[in-house]
Amino acid sequence: MRVLVSECKFSLDTWRPSDRRSPLDVVLALMAENRRYESIAVYLVREERVHLLSHAGRMPMSDNLTFGEGAVGSVAKNGITRVKGIGTNSPESKPELAVPIKLAGRVRGVLQVESRRLAPSDNVLVHEIAHMIARFLSSNGKYLVRKARENMPAETPENLVKPYRATSEKNPAETNLRRAAAGESSRA
């Protein structure tokens, strides 16, 4: 496991923007190959959504999730690791591990692993890799983050939360109708 961690660290530390291949692709491929993960993905948090940045193995079900949606969305929202079915040998279970990629207490993304072979030791490994990715994305990887955000779809107005407006700022005719329906007298 130490060799895998050092190979991942080397890939992240030596990457330059002029390189053709993303170091995240390299790291995820190394982990999928060495630990035989069925699917491993890095998601990037942007406003109230989580977008797929890189993956190895089986394609994730969705590349764009809202906060709270599924394991990835809930980890992005609350910053707490989600572990499901690790150590169980049930053929129906789908073991999954979703770890927040945090820096300075802020969730920047999520590292998600799915594999029938997940063991408790994988929890330690995935947390260590998530921490390395967080440091990378805030230093050499800023270029990747910027490029990914440029390629992400813009938030649509219906998905954004509308700011609170006091009743007095709304249409006065609408306010008077609402008051009349509620049995209140007009202030005019």
N, C-alpha and C positions, 0 to 999 in steps of 0.2 A: 504494500500500500504506500510506503514511503517513496518508492521509486515512481509510482504513478503521480503522486503529489509533486515531486520534484520535476517530472516531465511537464506537467501542466503549468507549473510556475515558470519554467524555462520558456514555454510557448508564449505565455502572457508577457513576460519581461523583455523578450527579444523582438516582439512584434513592432513593426513600423507601418504607418499609413500607406507607404508605397508597396507593401506586401499585397499580393493578390488575394490570398485566402485569409479569412477572419480567424483570429486566434481562438475565438469562442468555438468555431467549428472544429478546430484541431483539438481543443480541450475536451469537448463533448464526444468526439470520435474516440479519443484515447480512453475516456471513461467507459463508453459503451463497449469498446472492444475488450478492455482489460477486466471489467467487472461483469460483462455480459448483460448489460442493461438492455431491455427491449426498447425503451424510449427514454430519452433525456432531452430536456429543453430549457432554454433560458428565455424568460419573458421580461419585458421592459415596462415599467410603470410610466404612464403618461396621463396626467390629470386623474380622471376616475375610471380609467381603462387599463388593461394589461395586454400588451401586444407581443406576439412571438418574435424573438430576435434571432434565435438560432436553435437548431435541433439536430439530433442524431438518432438513428433507428427509425421506428415507426412514427409516422406523422401524427402529431397531437390532434385531438378531436376538433379543436378550434384554435385559430391564431389571433383571436381578438375577443377578450372577455371583459365583463364589467366587474367592478369591485364587488366581492361577495359571491360571485358566480363560481361554483365548483371549488376544488381545493386551491387552485392557483389564485382565483379571485379573492378567496377568504384570507389567504396568506398575505396577499398584496394589501388588503384592507386593514388587517389587524397586526401584521408583522410577527405572527406566532407560527412556528413550524407545525406542519400537519403531517401526521404519520398514520397510515392506514394499512393494516394487515401485515406488518412486518413480522417475520418469524412464524407465521401460520403456513401450514403446508396444505391448505385446502385448495383443490383444483379450481373451485369457483371464485375464490378471492383474487382480487387484482391489487397486490401490494403497491403502495404509492407513497412517495415521500416528497413533500413540497417545502422548500426552505427559503426564507426571505433573503434577498441580497440587500443587506443593510450597510449604510455608512452614516456615521454621526447620528444614529437613531432614526434615520429616515429610510423607508423601504424604497429601493431603486428598482428592484426587480424580484423575480422568483426563479429559483432553480428547481425543476421538477423531474423526478425519476420514477419510472414505472418498470417493474420487473418481478417476475415470480421468484427470483433468486435473492431478493433483498434480505439482508440480515441486519441485526443491530449495529454491526461495525460500519455498515454503509451510512448510517446516520452521521457518524463522526466524519467520515470522508466527505460526504456531500456538504456538511456545514463548513468544513475547511475550504473546499473548492468555492463555495458561495462567498466566503470571506475574501478569497483571492480575486474572484471576479469583481466584487464590489470595489476593491482597491484599484483594480485595472480600469474599470469603467470611470473612475474619478481621476485617473491620470492619463496614461497612454490611450486608453479606450474612449476618451471624450469624442474623438473623431467618429468612432463607430456609433456612439449614441446620437450625435448630431445627424449623421447620415440616416440612421434608422428613423429618427423623428421627422426628418424631411420626407421620407417615403411613407410614413404612416398617414392614413386618411385623417382629414381634419374632422374635429368634433362637429357634429351636426347640431343645429339649434334645439331640436326636439330632445336630444340626449342631455343637454346641459340643464342644470338646475336653475330655475328662474329666481332672481333675487326677490326678497320680500318687499312688497310695496304696501305702505299703510293705506287704509281705506280712504283717507283724505286726499291721497294722490291719484286715486282712480277717477274715472268718469263720474262727475257729480250726478248726472241723470241716473246712472246705474246705481249709485249709492242711495239716492232717494227712493228708487223702486224697491231695493232690497230692504230699506228701513220700513217702507210702507207695508211690505209683505210680512215683516216681523212685528208689525203693530207699533212701531216707534213713530214718534212725531218728527217732522222735519225741523232742522235747526234754522231754516231760513226765515 
